[in-house]
Amino acid sequence: MWVPGQRLFDQGMTAVENRQYGWAGAYFVGMVAEQVLTVLTLGEATAVRGATVCEVNAAPTAIQTTKHGAARIAGEAATRGGVLSEAEILATKGGRILTQADGAIVRILEVGPGKFNVVVEGEQGVITTFRHIGKNAMDRLAARYGWR
């Protein structure tokens, strides 16, 4: 049975649990829009429903990765904990930018007092990610890999 907005509500709640508040807001707005359209069109808005679900779900999948980097994004392919979701990677792109000794780009976003999300990108996409690492751990990575 189809309940207007149910899937978007579930995705919004998952985003809230993952502290992805921007995505949660987008999912909840889509949920309300789907419910309003259903009421206004007496249930005839199912074609629009498909479009809203696709638009919201398609947004974060545009991240290019290396094979190693694919295992460093949260999800089924992740090989360790402490990796970023696609939405967190996109958010981190707005942070501080450094260059690694081998030419890779390092993006750092402070997500809390002394806690940082880090994305390392090469020419072929995301190489690795780190979620909520402390300043000392980040300083050790910076020294080891020559972040400048």
C-alpha positions in Angstrom: 0.0 0.0 0.0 1.3 3.4 -0.9 1.3 6.1 1.8 2.0 9.6 0.4 5.4 10.7 1.6 6.3 7.5 3.5 9.5 6.7 1.7 10.7 10.3 1.9 9.9 10.4 5.6 11.9 7.2 6.2 14.9 8.7 4.2 14.6 11.9 6.2 14.6 10.1 9.5 17.7 8.1 8.4 19.4 11.4 7.4 18.6 12.9 10.8 20.0 9.8 12.5 23.2 10.2 10.4 23.3 13.9 11.4 22.8 15.0 7.7 20.4 17.7 8.5 20.5 19.4 5.1 19.4 16.2 3.4 16.8 15.5 6.1 15.3 18.9 5.4 15.2 18.1 1.6 13.5 14.8 2.2 10.9 16.3 4.6 10.1 19.1 2.2 9.6 16.4 -0.5 7.4 14.4 1.8 5.1 17.4 2.5 5.0 18.3 -1.2 4.0 14.7 -2.0 1.3 14.7 0.6 -0.1 18.1 -0.6 -0.1 17.0 -4.2 -1.9 13.8 -3.3 -4.6 15.7 -1.5 -5.0 18.5 -4.2 -5.2 16.0 -7.1 -7.2 13.4 -5.3 -4.4 10.8 -5.6 -3.6 11.5 -9.3 -0.1 12.9 -8.6 1.7 9.5 -8.7 3.6 10.6 -11.8 5.0 13.6 -9.8 5.7 11.3 -6.9 8.2 9.4 -9.0 9.9 12.6 -10.1 10.4 13.9 -6.6 11.8 10.6 -5.3 14.3 10.5 -8.2 15.3 14.1 -7.8 16.0 13.8 -4.1 17.8 10.5 -4.4 19.9 11.4 -7.4 21.6 14.4 -5.9 24.4 12.9 -3.8 25.5 10.1 -6.2 27.7 12.3 -8.4 30.9 11.6 -6.5 33.8 10.2 -8.6 36.0 7.8 -6.7 39.0 5.6 -7.2 38.5 1.9 -6.5 40.1 2.4 -3.1 37.9 5.5 -2.5 34.7 3.6 -3.2 35.5 1.6 -0.1 35.9 4.8 1.9 32.4 6.1 1.5 29.7 5.0 4.0 27.5 2.2 2.7 27.7 -1.4 1.8 31.2 -1.2 0.2 32.8 0.5 3.2 35.8 -1.5 4.5 36.2 0.3 7.8 34.3 2.6 10.2 34.8 6.3 10.3 34.1 7.0 6.7 32.0 9.8 5.3 28.6 9.5 3.5 28.2 11.0 0.1 26.4 14.0 1.6 29.2 14.5 4.2 31.8 14.4 1.3 29.8 17.1 -0.5 29.6 19.2 2.6 33.4 18.8 3.3 34.1 20.3 -0.1 33.2 23.7 1.4 36.0 23.5 4.0 39.7 24.3 4.1 41.8 23.1 1.1 45.4 21.8 1.4 47.7 20.0 -1.0 49.3 16.7 -0.2 53.0 16.0 -1.0 51.9 13.8 -4.0 49.6 16.5 -5.4 46.3 15.1 -4.0 43.8 17.7 -2.7 42.9 17.5 1.0 39.6 19.1 2.1 39.0 19.6 5.8 35.8 20.7 7.5 35.5 21.3 11.3 32.3 19.6 12.2 32.5 20.2 16.0 34.9 21.6 18.5 38.2 19.8 17.7 36.5 17.3 15.3 37.1 17.2 11.6 35.9 15.5 8.5 38.6 15.0 5.8 38.4 14.1 2.1 41.5 13.3 0.1 41.0 13.5 -3.7 43.3 12.7 -6.6 42.9 13.2 -10.3 40.5 10.3 -10.6 38.3 11.2 -7.6 38.0 10.5 -3.9 40.9 8.4 -2.5 39.9 8.2 1.2 37.8 9.9 3.8 37.9 10.3 7.6 34.9 11.1 9.8 35.1 13.1 13.1 38.8 12.7 13.6 40.5 14.8 16.4 43.0 17.5 15.8 45.9 15.4 17.0 45.1 12.6 14.5 44.7 15.1 11.8 48.1 16.7 12.6 49.7 13.3 12.4 48.1 12.6 9.0 49.3 16.1 7.8 52.8 15.4 8.9 52.9 11.8 7.5 51.5 12.8 4.1 52.9 16.3 3.8 49.7 18.4 3.8 50.4 22.0 3.0 
